[in-house]
Amino acid sequence: MKGKKIEIIPLATRKIKKRHIKKNLVVETLHEPDQIVPGYGDCKVAPKIYRIKKKEYLLRVVYEEQEDLLLVITAYLTSKVSGYWKGSK
């Protein structure tokens, strides 16, 4: 998905900041997701596994893909990697 502009809606910006997620991780996840899964409606989810303080977390970035834009709706970290992972790692 490299080459497309990334825009984060204001609500997502506030939630990302409140959840202490670094913006560069959101961008990295969109550019190099571990997989892409369908979300609700027209949304897609780009998950990527990160090790933070010796623990495995899954960053899930929910976005809408437009012609030349990836519009971030929200992003969150979860430690329940296996609960969200599709297929085998």
Biopython code that builds the backbone (N, CA, C, O; Angstrom):
import numpy as np
from Bio.PDB.StructureBuilder import StructureBuilder

atoms = [
    (1, "MET", "N", (0.810, -1.184, 0.000)),
    (1, "MET", "CA", (0.000, 0.000, 0.000)),
    (1, "MET", "C", (0.860, 1.258, 0.000)),
    (1, "MET", "O", (0.361, 2.364, 0.208)),
    (2, "LYS", "N", (2.121, 1.082, -0.229)),
    (2, "LYS", "CA", (3.001, 2.242, -0.303)),
    (2, "LYS", "C", (2.596, 3.093, -1.497)),
    (2, "LYS", "O", (2.073, 2.583, -2.488)),
    (3, "GLY", "N", (2.839, 4.374, -1.395)),
    (3, "GLY", "CA", (2.536, 5.278, -2.482)),
    (3, "GLY", "C", (1.217, 6.003, -2.294)),
    (3, "GLY", "O", (1.001, 7.054, -2.898)),
    (4, "LYS", "N", (0.343, 5.470, -1.482)),
    (4, "LYS", "CA", (-0.927, 6.143, -1.223)),
    (4, "LYS", "C", (-0.757, 7.080, -0.032)),
    (4, "LYS", "O", (-0.056, 6.769, 0.931)),
    (5, "LYS", "N", (-1.405, 8.217, -0.119)),
    (5, "LYS", "CA", (-1.387, 9.176, 0.982)),
    (5, "LYS", "C", (-2.174, 8.587, 2.150)),
    (5, "LYS", "O", (-3.181, 7.907, 1.951)),
    (6, "ILE", "N", (-1.711, 8.849, 3.360)),
    (6, "ILE", "CA", (-2.394, 8.384, 4.564)),
    (6, "ILE", "C", (-2.977, 9.597, 5.282)),
    (6, "ILE", "O", (-2.279, 10.570, 5.568)),
    (7, "GLU", "N", (-4.275, 9.512, 5.563)),
    (7, "GLU", "CA", (-4.947, 10.568, 6.316)),
    (7, "GLU", "C", (-5.613, 9.927, 7.530)),
    (7, "GLU", "O", (-6.275, 8.895, 7.413)),
    (8, "ILE", "N", (-5.437, 10.535, 8.672)),
    (8, "ILE", "CA", (-6.026, 10.026, 9.909)),
    (8, "ILE", "C", (-7.132, 10.991, 10.327)),
    (8, "ILE", "O", (-6.881, 12.178, 10.531)),
    (9, "ILE", "N", (-8.360, 10.477, 10.452)),
    (9, "ILE", "CA", (-9.469, 11.353, 10.829)),
    (9, "ILE", "C", (-9.236, 11.888, 12.244)),
    (9, "ILE", "O", (-8.556, 11.239, 13.039)),
    (10, "PRO", "N", (-9.787, 13.055, 12.568)),
    (10, "PRO", "CA", (-9.536, 13.663, 13.882)),
    (10, "PRO", "C", (-9.869, 12.752, 15.069)),
    (10, "PRO", "O", (-9.104, 12.703, 16.031)),
    (11, "LEU", "N", (-10.978, 12.040, 15.021)),
    (11, "LEU", "CA", (-11.337, 11.144, 16.121)),
    (11, "LEU", "C", (-10.274, 10.063, 16.300)),
    (11, "LEU", "O", (-9.907, 9.731, 17.427)),
    (12, "ALA", "N", (-9.779, 9.514, 15.190)),
    (12, "ALA", "CA", (-8.731, 8.491, 15.262)),
    (12, "ALA", "C", (-7.445, 9.079, 15.836)),
    (12, "ALA", "O", (-6.752, 8.417, 16.609)),
    (13, "THR", "N", (-7.127, 10.303, 15.467)),
    (13, "THR", "CA", (-5.935, 10.963, 16.001)),
    (13, "THR", "C", (-6.015, 11.058, 17.522)),
    (13, "THR", "O", (-5.039, 10.785, 18.221)),
    (14, "ARG", "N", (-7.177, 11.446, 18.024)),
    (14, "ARG", "CA", (-7.353, 11.547, 19.479)),
    (14, "ARG", "C", (-7.245, 10.180, 20.148)),
    (14, "ARG", "O", (-6.609, 10.044, 21.193)),
    (15, "LYS", "N", (-7.871, 9.163, 19.540)),
    (15, "LYS", "CA", (-7.835, 7.820, 20.133)),
    (15, "LYS", "C", (-6.423, 7.241, 20.119)),
    (15, "LYS", "O", (-5.999, 6.614, 21.090)),
    (16, "ILE", "N", (-5.698, 7.447, 19.024)),
    (16, "ILE", "CA", (-4.324, 6.954, 18.910)),
    (16, "ILE", "C", (-3.450, 7.602, 19.986)),
    (16, "ILE", "O", (-2.643, 6.933, 20.631)),
    (17, "LYS", "N", (-3.622, 8.903, 20.168)),
    (17, "LYS", "CA", (-2.851, 9.617, 21.190)),
    (17, "LYS", "C", (-3.218, 9.111, 22.584)),
    (17, "LYS", "O", (-2.336, 8.864, 23.406)),
    (18, "LYS", "N", (-4.515, 8.956, 22.854)),
    (18, "LYS", "CA", (-4.983, 8.493, 24.165)),
    (18, "LYS", "C", (-4.471, 7.087, 24.472)),
    (18, "LYS", "O", (-4.190, 6.759, 25.625)),
    (19, "ARG", "N", (-4.350, 6.257, 23.428)),
    (19, "ARG", "CA", (-3.892, 4.872, 23.596)),
    (19, "ARG", "C", (-2.365, 4.760, 23.579)),
    (19, "ARG", "O", (-1.823, 3.657, 23.652)),
    (20, "HIS", "N", (-1.675, 5.891, 23.483)),
    (20, "HIS", "CA", (-0.204, 5.944, 23.492)),
    (20, "HIS", "C", (0.401, 5.114, 22.357)),
    (20, "HIS", "O", (1.395, 4.414, 22.551)),
    (21, "ILE", "N", (-0.210, 5.199, 21.171)),
    (21, "ILE", "CA", (0.307, 4.513, 19.984)),
    (21, "ILE", "C", (1.076, 5.542, 19.164)),
    (21, "ILE", "O", (0.567, 6.624, 18.873)),
    (22, "LYS", "N", (2.291, 5.200, 18.798)),
    (22, "LYS", "CA", (3.102, 6.117, 18.003)),
    (22, "LYS", "C", (2.579, 6.148, 16.567)),
    (22, "LYS", "O", (2.282, 5.111, 15.973)),
    (23, "LYS", "N", (2.474, 7.361, 16.029)),
    (23, "LYS", "CA", (1.945, 7.537, 14.671)),
    (23, "LYS", "C", (2.783, 6.779, 13.641)),
    (23, "LYS", "O", (2.242, 6.250, 12.669)),
    (24, "ASN", "N", (4.101, 6.725, 13.851)),
    (24, "ASN", "CA", (4.954, 6.025, 12.889)),
    (24, "ASN", "C", (4.627, 4.533, 12.831)),
    (24, "ASN", "O", (4.820, 3.907, 11.789)),
    (25, "LEU", "N", (4.131, 3.946, 13.939)),
    (25, "LEU", "CA", (3.724, 2.536, 13.916)),
    (25, "LEU", "C", (2.457, 2.352, 13.088)),
    (25, "LEU", "O", (2.306, 1.344, 12.397)),
    (26, "VAL", "N", (1.550, 3.320, 13.155)),
    (26, "VAL", "CA", (0.331, 3.268, 12.340)),
    (26, "VAL", "C", (0.706, 3.315, 10.861)),
    (26, "VAL", "O", (0.198, 2.530, 10.060)),
    (27, "VAL", "N", (1.595, 4.234, 10.507)),
    (27, "VAL", "CA", (2.034, 4.370, 9.114)),
    (27, "VAL", "C", (2.767, 3.109, 8.660)),
    (27, "VAL", "O", (2.510, 2.605, 7.567)),
    (28, "GLU", "N", (3.673, 2.600, 9.486)),
    (28, "GLU", "CA", (4.412, 1.379, 9.146)),
    (28, "GLU", "C", (3.464, 0.202, 8.943)),
    (28, "GLU", "O", (3.649, -0.596, 8.025)),
    (29, "THR", "N", (2.455, 0.095, 9.796)),
    (29, "THR", "CA", (1.490, -0.997, 9.688)),
    (29, "THR", "C", (0.719, -0.906, 8.380)),
    (29, "THR", "O", (0.456, -1.928, 7.746)),
    (30, "LEU", "N", (0.354, 0.299, 7.968)),
    (30, "LEU", "CA", (-0.358, 0.458, 6.696)),
    (30, "LEU", "C", (0.551, 0.174, 5.504)),
    (30, "LEU", "O", (0.106, -0.405, 4.513)),
    (31, "HIS", "N", (1.812, 0.572, 5.589)),
    (31, "HIS", "CA", (2.750, 0.340, 4.485)),
    (31, "HIS", "C", (3.182, -1.119, 4.385)),
    (31, "HIS", "O", (3.389, -1.629, 3.284)),
    (32, "GLU", "N", (3.322, -1.798, 5.533)),
    (32, "GLU", "CA", (3.809, -3.178, 5.548)),
    (32, "GLU", "C", (3.005, -4.031, 6.529)),
    (32, "GLU", "O", (3.550, -4.504, 7.526)),
    (33, "PRO", "N", (1.706, -4.231, 6.255)),
    (33, "PRO", "CA", (0.900, -5.047, 7.172)),
    (33, "PRO", "C", (1.307, -6.512, 7.101)),
    (33, "PRO", "O", (1.797, -6.982, 6.073)),
    (34, "ASP", "N", (1.101, -7.229, 8.200)),
    (34, "ASP", "CA", (1.366, -8.668, 8.193)),
    (34, "ASP", "C", (0.297, -9.405, 7.398)),
    (34, "ASP", "O", (0.552, -10.481, 6.859)),
    (35, "GLN", "N", (-0.884, -8.836, 7.326)),
    (35, "GLN", "CA", (-1.983, -9.365, 6.515)),
    (35, "GLN", "C", (-3.025, -8.257, 6.400)),
    (35, "GLN", "O", (-2.940, -7.245, 7.096)),
    (36, "ILE", "N", (-4.002, -8.448, 5.527)),
    (36, "ILE", "CA", (-5.122, -7.517, 5.410)),
    (36, "ILE", "C", (-6.393, -8.341, 5.512)),
    (36, "ILE", "O", (-6.558, -9.337, 4.807)),
    (37, "VAL", "N", (-7.291, -7.919, 6.398)),
    (37, "VAL", "CA", (-8.544, -8.649, 6.594)),
    (37, "VAL", "C", (-9.714, -7.689, 6.418)),
    (37, "VAL", "O", (-9.580, -6.489, 6.659)),
    (38, "PRO", "N", (-10.857, -8.216, 5.999)),
    (38, "PRO", "CA", (-12.023, -7.338, 5.842)),
    (38, "PRO", "C", (-12.544, -6.866, 7.193)),
    (38, "PRO", "O", (-12.506, -7.597, 8.182)),
    (39, "GLY", "N", (-13.026, -5.640, 7.213)),
    (39, "GLY", "CA", (-13.661, -5.083, 8.407)),
    (39, "GLY", "C", (-15.144, -4.911, 8.133)),
    (39, "GLY", "O", (-15.692, -5.555, 7.238)),
    (40, "TYR", "N", (-15.790, -4.056, 8.891)),
    (40, "TYR", "CA", (-17.208, -3.785, 8.689)),
    (40, "TYR", "C", (-17.405, -2.840, 7.509)),
    (40, "TYR", "O", (-16.621, -1.913, 7.308)),
    (41, "GLY", "N", (-18.454, -3.081, 6.733)),
    (41, "GLY", "CA", (-18.755, -2.206, 5.601)),
    (41, "GLY", "C", (-17.611, -2.190, 4.608)),
    (41, "GLY", "O", (-17.129, -3.238, 4.179)),
    (42, "ASP", "N", (-17.181, -0.995, 4.247)),
    (42, "ASP", "CA", (-16.086, -0.834, 3.281)),
    (42, "ASP", "C", (-14.715, -0.800, 3.945)),
    (42, "ASP", "O", (-13.702, -0.622, 3.267)),
    (43, "CYS", "N", (-14.675, -0.968, 5.242)),
    (43, "CYS", "CA", (-13.399, -0.884, 5.964)),
    (43, "CYS", "C", (-12.569, -2.152, 5.804)),
    (43, "CYS", "O", (-13.092, -3.248, 5.602)),
    (44, "LYS", "N", (-11.268, -1.962, 5.900)),
    (44, "LYS", "CA", (-10.304, -3.059, 5.942)),
    (44, "LYS", "C", (-9.499, -2.894, 7.220)),
    (44, "LYS", "O", (-9.446, -1.811, 7.804)),
    (45, "VAL", "N", (-8.875, -3.985, 7.643)),
    (45, "VAL", "CA", (-8.043, -3.945, 8.843)),
    (45, "VAL", "C", (-6.643, -4.425, 8.476)),
    (45, "VAL", "O", (-6.471, -5.495, 7.893)),
    (46, "ALA", "N", (-5.646, -3.612, 8.828)),
    (46, "ALA", "CA", (-4.246, -3.966, 8.605)),
    (46, "ALA", "C", (-3.624, -4.275, 9.962)),
    (46, "ALA", "O", (-3.351, -3.354, 10.733)),
    (47, "PRO", "N", (-3.395, -5.556, 10.273)),
    (47, "PRO", "CA", (-2.753, -5.902, 11.537)),
    (47, "PRO", "C", (-1.245, -6.121, 11.359)),
    (47, "PRO", "O", (-0.785, -6.551, 10.302)),
    (48, "LYS", "N", (-0.502, -5.818, 12.405)),
    (48, "LYS", "CA", (0.938, -6.076, 12.402)),
    (48, "LYS", "C", (1.360, -6.390, 13.833)),
    (48, "LYS", "O", (0.940, -5.728, 14.781)),
    (49, "ILE", "N", (2.194, -7.409, 13.966)),
    (49, "ILE", "CA", (2.673, -7.825, 15.281)),
    (49, "ILE", "C", (3.924, -7.028, 15.655)),
    (49, "ILE", "O", (4.846, -6.877, 14.854)),
    (50, "TYR", "N", (3.931, -6.526, 16.886)),
    (50, "TYR", "CA", (5.074, -5.800, 17.433)),
    (50, "TYR", "C", (5.433, -6.401, 18.785)),
    (50, "TYR", "O", (4.568, -6.893, 19.509)),
    (51, "ARG", "N", (6.723, -6.354, 19.115)),
    (51, "ARG", "CA", (7.174, -6.732, 20.463)),
    (51, "ARG", "C", (7.432, -5.434, 21.214)),
    (51, "ARG", "O", (8.263, -4.620, 20.815)),
    (52, "ILE", "N", (6.705, -5.261, 22.304)),
    (52, "ILE", "CA", (6.830, -4.061, 23.121)),
    (52, "ILE", "C", (7.090, -4.514, 24.552)),
    (52, "ILE", "O", (6.287, -5.234, 25.145)),
    (53, "LYS", "N", (8.217, -4.083, 25.094)),
    (53, "LYS", "CA", (8.614, -4.481, 26.458)),
    (53, "LYS", "C", (8.538, -5.994, 26.638)),
    (53, "LYS", "O", (7.967, -6.492, 27.609)),
    (54, "LYS", "N", (9.121, -6.711, 25.691)),
    (54, "LYS", "CA", (9.245, -8.176, 25.719)),
    (54, "LYS", "C", (7.904, -8.910, 25.639)),
    (54, "LYS", "O", (7.825, -10.093, 25.970)),
    (55, "LYS", "N", (6.862, -8.219, 25.205)),
    (55, "LYS", "CA", (5.556, -8.853, 25.063)),
    (55, "LYS", "C", (5.052, -8.634, 23.639)),
    (55, "LYS", "O", (5.305, -7.591, 23.036)),
    (56, "GLU", "N", (4.342, -9.621, 23.110)),
    (56, "GLU", "CA", (3.830, -9.547, 21.749)),
    (56, "GLU", "C", (2.464, -8.854, 21.735)),
    (56, "GLU", "O", (1.557, -9.214, 22.484)),
    (57, "TYR", "N", (2.346, -7.849, 20.860)),
    (57, "TYR", "CA", (1.094, -7.115, 20.691)),
    (57, "TYR", "C", (0.733, -7.079, 19.214)),
    (57, "TYR", "O", (1.599, -7.171, 18.344)),
    (58, "LEU", "N", (-0.545, -6.945, 18.953)),
    (58, "LEU", "CA", (-1.038, -6.795, 17.594)),
    (58, "LEU", "C", (-1.600, -5.387, 17.463)),
    (58, "LEU", "O", (-2.520, -5.002, 18.184)),
    (59, "LEU", "N", (-1.032, -4.621, 16.530)),
    (59, "LEU", "CA", (-1.585, -3.306, 16.220)),
    (59, "LEU", "C", (-2.560, -3.502, 15.071)),
    (59, "LEU", "O", (-2.179, -3.992, 14.008)),
    (60, "ARG", "N", (-3.809, -3.124, 15.277)),
    (60, "ARG", "CA", (-4.843, -3.239, 14.246)),
    (60, "ARG", "C", (-5.223, -1.831, 13.808)),
    (60, "ARG", "O", (-5.683, -1.020, 14.612)),
    (61, "VAL", "N", (-5.024, -1.550, 12.519)),
    (61, "VAL", "CA", (-5.367, -0.252, 11.955)),
    (61, "VAL", "C", (-6.577, -0.452, 11.048)),
    (61, "VAL", "O", (-6.509, -1.169, 10.049)),
    (62, "VAL", "N", (-7.679, 0.190, 11.408)),
    (62, "VAL", "CA", (-8.911, 0.107, 10.625)),
    (62, "VAL", "C", (-8.920, 1.300, 9.679)),
    (62, "VAL", "O", (-8.744, 2.443, 10.102)),
    (63, "TYR", "N", (-9.128, 1.022, 8.387)),
    (63, "TYR", "CA", (-9.040, 2.093, 7.397)),
    (63, "TYR", "C", (-9.997, 1.844, 6.234)),
    (63, "TYR", "O", (-10.484, 0.732, 6.032)),
    (64, "GLU", "N", (-10.250, 2.904, 5.479)),
    (64, "GLU", "CA", (-10.978, 2.817, 4.218)),
    (64, "GLU", "C", (-9.975, 3.110, 3.114)),
    (64, "GLU", "O", (-9.219, 4.080, 3.182)),
    (65, "GLU", "N", (-9.981, 2.262, 2.101)),
    (65, "GLU", "CA", (-9.073, 2.471, 0.971)),
    (65, "GLU", "C", (-9.825, 3.197, -0.126)),
    (65, "GLU", "O", (-10.828, 2.709, -0.646)),
    (66, "GLN", "N", (-9.323, 4.370, -0.468)),
    (66, "GLN", "CA", (-9.892, 5.146, -1.557)),
    (66, "GLN", "C", (-8.901, 5.133, -2.710)),
    (66, "GLN", "O", (-7.819, 4.559, -2.590)),
    (67, "GLU", "N", (-9.257, 5.754, -3.813)),
    (67, "GLU", "CA", (-8.437, 5.673, -5.022)),
    (67, "GLU", "C", (-6.964, 6.002, -4.774)),
    (67, "GLU", "O", (-6.082, 5.244, -5.179)),
    (68, "ASP", "N", (-6.698, 7.117, -4.119)),
    (68, "ASP", "CA", (-5.309, 7.523, -3.881)),
    (68, "ASP", "C", (-5.048, 7.848, -2.409)),
    (68, "ASP", "O", (-4.130, 8.601, -2.084)),
    (69, "LEU", "N", (-5.872, 7.267, -1.520)),
    (69, "LEU", "CA", (-5.817, 7.640, -0.116)),
    (69, "LEU", "C", (-6.183, 6.460, 0.778)),
    (69, "LEU", "O", (-7.076, 5.675, 0.458)),
    (70, "LEU", "N", (-5.484, 6.351, 1.896)),
    (70, "LEU", "CA", (-5.859, 5.418, 2.957)),
    (70, "LEU", "C", (-6.343, 6.274, 4.121)),
    (70, "LEU", "O", (-5.570, 7.031, 4.708)),
    (71, "LEU", "N", (-7.626, 6.150, 4.452)),
    (71, "LEU", "CA", (-8.245, 6.960, 5.484)),
    (71, "LEU", "C", (-8.350, 6.142, 6.765)),
    (71, "LEU", "O", (-9.135, 5.197, 6.840)),
    (72, "VAL", "N", (-7.560, 6.503, 7.771)),
    (72, "VAL", "CA", (-7.527, 5.758, 9.031)),
    (72, "VAL", "C", (-8.739, 6.136, 9.876)),
    (72, "VAL", "O", (-8.966, 7.309, 10.175)),
    (73, "ILE", "N", (-9.515, 5.115, 10.254)),
    (73, "ILE", "CA", (-10.709, 5.292, 11.068)),
    (73, "ILE", "C", (-10.367, 5.147, 12.552)),
    (73, "ILE", "O", (-10.844, 5.922, 13.381)),
    (74, "THR", "N", (-9.543, 4.157, 12.881)),
    (74, "THR", "CA", (-9.076, 3.965, 14.253)),
    (74, "THR", "C", (-7.888, 3.011, 14.253)),
    (74, "THR", "O", (-7.590, 2.377, 13.241)),
    (75, "ALA", "N", (-7.222, 2.916, 15.383)),
    (75, "ALA", "CA", (-6.117, 1.968, 15.558)),
    (75, "ALA", "C", (-6.035, 1.616, 17.034)),
    (75, "ALA", "O", (-6.268, 2.457, 17.902)),
    (76, "TYR", "N", (-5.701, 0.360, 17.305)),
    (76, "TYR", "CA", (-5.574, -0.058, 18.702)),
    (76, "TYR", "C", (-4.620, -1.232, 18.815)),
    (76, "TYR", "O", (-4.448, -2.010, 17.876)),
    (77, "LEU", "N", (-4.003, -1.345, 19.986)),
    (77, "LEU", "CA", (-3.112, -2.456, 20.313)),
    (77, "LEU", "C", (-3.880, -3.467, 21.145)),
    (77, "LEU", "O", (-4.694, -3.100, 21.993)),
    (78, "THR", "N", (-3.616, -4.742, 20.898)),
    (78, "THR", "CA", (-4.192, -5.792, 21.719)),
    (78, "THR", "C", (-3.136, -6.846, 21.999)),
    (78, "THR", "O", (-2.279, -7.120, 21.159)),
    (79, "SER", "N", (-3.204, -7.429, 23.175)),
    (79, "SER", "CA", (-2.294, -8.531, 23.507)),
    (79, "SER", "C", (-2.907, -9.871, 23.107)),
    (79, "SER", "O", (-2.246, -10.905, 23.199)),
    (80, "LYS", "N", (-4.146, -9.861, 22.671)),
    (80, "LYS", "CA", (-4.848, -11.086, 22.266)),
    (80, "LYS", "C", (-4.604, -11.352, 20.778)),
    (80, "LYS", "O", (-5.530, -11.341, 19.967)),
    (81, "VAL", "N", (-3.347, -11.586, 20.447)),
    (81, "VAL", "CA", (-2.944, -11.763, 19.051)),
    (81, "VAL", "C", (-3.700, -12.917, 18.407)),
    (81, "VAL", "O", (-4.252, -12.756, 17.318)),
    (82, "SER", "N", (-3.737, -14.070, 19.053)),
    (82, "SER", "CA", (-4.365, -15.250, 18.448)),
    (82, "SER", "C", (-5.867, -15.062, 18.258)),
    (82, "SER", "O", (-6.457, -15.700, 17.387)),
    (83, "GLY", "N", (-6.486, -14.214, 19.042)),
    (83, "GLY", "CA", (-7.915, -13.973, 18.907)),
    (83, "GLY", "C", (-8.284, -13.192, 17.663)),
    (83, "GLY", "O", (-9.416, -13.277, 17.186)),
    (84, "TYR", "N", (-7.332, -12.426, 17.130)),
    (84, "TYR", "CA", (-7.593, -11.600, 15.959)),
    (84, "TYR", "C", (-6.873, -12.084, 14.706)),
    (84, "TYR", "O", (-7.215, -11.675, 13.597)),
    (85, "TRP", "N", (-5.878, -12.953, 14.875)),
    (85, "TRP", "CA", (-5.056, -13.371, 13.743)),
    (85, "TRP", "C", (-5.823, -14.342, 12.858)),
    (85, "TRP", "O", (-6.436, -15.287, 13.355)),
    (86, "LYS", "N", (-5.791, -14.114, 11.556)),
    (86, "LYS", "CA", (-6.454, -14.991, 10.591)),
    (86, "LYS", "C", (-5.420, -15.933, 9.989)),
    (86, "LYS", "O", (-4.431, -15.480, 9.413)),
    (87, "GLY", "N", (-5.637, -17.234, 10.115)),
    (87, "GLY", "CA", (-4.702, -18.216, 9.577)),
    (87, "GLY", "C", (-3.555, -18.453, 10.535)),
    (87, "GLY", "O", (-3.666, -18.187, 11.732)),
    (88, "SER", "N", (-2.438, -18.960, 9.996)),
    (88, "SER", "CA", (-1.278, -19.252, 10.843)),
    (88, "SER", "C", (-0.245, -18.147, 10.708)),
    (88, "SER", "O", (-0.147, -17.490, 9.672)),
    (89, "LYS", "N", (0.531, -17.951, 11.783)),
    (89, "LYS", "CA", (1.569, -16.905, 11.782)),
    (89, "LYS", "C", (2.806, -17.405, 11.097)),
    (89, "LYS", "O", (3.791, -16.675, 10.993)),
]
sb = StructureBuilder()
sb.init_structure("model")
sb.init_model(0)
sb.init_chain("A")
sb.init_seg("    ")
for serial, (resi, resn, name, xyz) in enumerate(atoms, 1):
    if name == "N":
        sb.init_residue(resn, " ", resi, " ")
    sb.init_atom(name, np.array(xyz, "f"), 0.0, 1.0, " ", f" {name:<3s}", serial, name[0])
structure = sb.get_structure()
